[in-house]
């Protein structure tokens, strides 16, 4: 809500913007839906961004948007769809959420450095955002067999696999032991 009407303000230093605009790829965590749909979430804190905020993401060359997070469905399915459409407007691709589990499980491939596959997952505490065969949402951390299968598929065709993991405990400087254990499991998967 703090940036809802401030998305078009120039709040990044020019050196940071130059760095981002000269990168091969910029991954942005799009934490809130970019939509005019109203908040429909029952969460205590819900997020909503101006639908024109895609222009700001474009200004920093954000070509990969991770939308696997606990707020992507704060404005319902239409809010998530609007966000995916906004990404397309600025030439970006999204990872981590979709209209069903198959869409949420899709990864992208970058043809550099021997091939890089990227996908996104989010933490289990946000159970209501779990994608199923018939419901929109995200791949959650506890879906380890699915995550393992995605990693193996990526590694068959690419040298590198990057998991964008949205999770952890807020205001904590270090990953908690349960998160470290989970991340180590992902590393063992490849």
N, C-alpha and C positions, 0 to 999 in steps of 0.2 A: 504493500500500500504506500510505502514511503516514496517510491519512484513512479507510482501510477501516472502522475501528471508531469513528471520530471524526466521522462525517458529521453527527451530531445535536448536536454542540457548537456553542455560540454564539460563533463566532470573528470575526464581522463587527461593526464599530462600528455603533451604532444609527443614526447619521446616514447611513451608507452603505446600510443596510437600508431606511431611510425613502426615500432617493433612489430606490432600485431599485423599491420598492413603489409609488411615485408616477409611475413612467415609463409611457409608453404601451405599450412592449414591452421585454422584457429578453431578450437573446440570451445563452445560456450555452454555452460549449464543454464538452461532456460527453466528457472525454478517455478515460474508462474505461467498460467495460460495467457496467451495474447489474444484477447477476445472482447467482444461487447456483451457476451452472455453474462448473466448475473451469477453471483456466487451460489452454488448449490450444495457445497460441502457442509458437513456437520462438524468439521474440525473447529477447534477453539480459535485457531489462527488460520485464515484462508488467504490465498494469494490471487491477485488479478492484475494483469498489466494491460496497458493501452495497446490495441491491436496494431497501431502504427509503430510500435517499438521495434519491429523487424528492421526498420530503416537504421536504427542505431546499431543493431547487430551487423548489418551490411556495412556500416561505416567503419567497423573494426575488422572487416573481412572474415567474420565468423561463418565458416562454410559447413561446420558440423555442429548440430545442436543436440545435446543430450537432454532428453525430456523424461528420463527415468527418475522420478522423484515423488515425494509424498504430496505434492500440490498439483500435479498435472490434471487431476480430475476435480479440482475445487470448483470448476464451472461446468462439470458434467462432460459427457461425451462431445458435445458441441464445442466446448472450450478447448479440448484436446485437438479436435479436428481443425479448429480455427488456427491453433498454434502450428500444426503441421502445414497447413496452407500458407501461413505467414513465412515459414521457413522456405517453402518453395518460391515465394515472391522474391526472396533475396538470394536465391540460388543455393540454398543450404539443404543438407539432408539431415534427417532426424534419426536418432537411435534411442532405444530403450522403452518405447511405449507404442501402443497401436490399438486398433479396434478389436484385436483378439491376441491370443498367446503367440500365434505364428508371426504376426506383424511385430509384436513386442520383442520377439527373439531374433529379428533380422539384424544382421551386422553389415557394416560397410567395409569395403576393401580399398586401400590406397596402394597404387602401383608404384611404390618406391621402397628402397632399402630391402629389396627381396620380398616385398609384399607385406602389408600391415592390415590385419583385420581388427575392427573396433566394434564393440558392442557395450551396452550399458545395463546395469542392474541396480536395484534399490533395496533398502532394508525392509525387513519383515514387519516391523512395528506398524507399518502403514498397510495392514492386511486388506483394507477396502480397495486398494488400488491393484490388487493381484489380477493380472489378465488371465482369462480362461479361454476355452475354445469359442465361447459365445459372448464374452464380456470384455470390454476394453480395460487397459491398464498396463502394468509393467511386469517384467520378470523380477521376482523377489529373490533375495539372497538364499533362502532355504531351498530353492529349486536346484539343488546341486547336480542332480543327474542331467537336467536340461542344460545347465551351465557347462558341465563337463562335455556334453555332446557338441555344444557350440564351439568351445575351445578346440576340441579335436578336429572339427570340420574346418575351422580357420587354419589350424596348424598343418593340415594336409596340403593346403594351397599357398600358404604364406609363411614367411620366416618369423613374423612377429604377431603376437596377439595382445591387444590392449583392452582391458576391462575398465570401463569408467564406472566406479562404484560410488553411488550416492548413499551415504549412511554414516553411522557413527553417533557419538553423543555430542550434542551441542555444548559449546563453551569448554570442551575438553581439548587440551593441547596435543594429546597423544591418542592413538587408537587404543581402545579398551582391549583387554586380553581376548574376549570373544571375537572381536573384529580381527585381531592379529591372527588368531587361529583360522578364521574363515579365509583371510587373504592368503595364508600359507597353503590352505587347501586348494585355492584357485591356482597358485603357483605350481603345485604338484600336478594339476590337470594339464599344465602346459603353458 
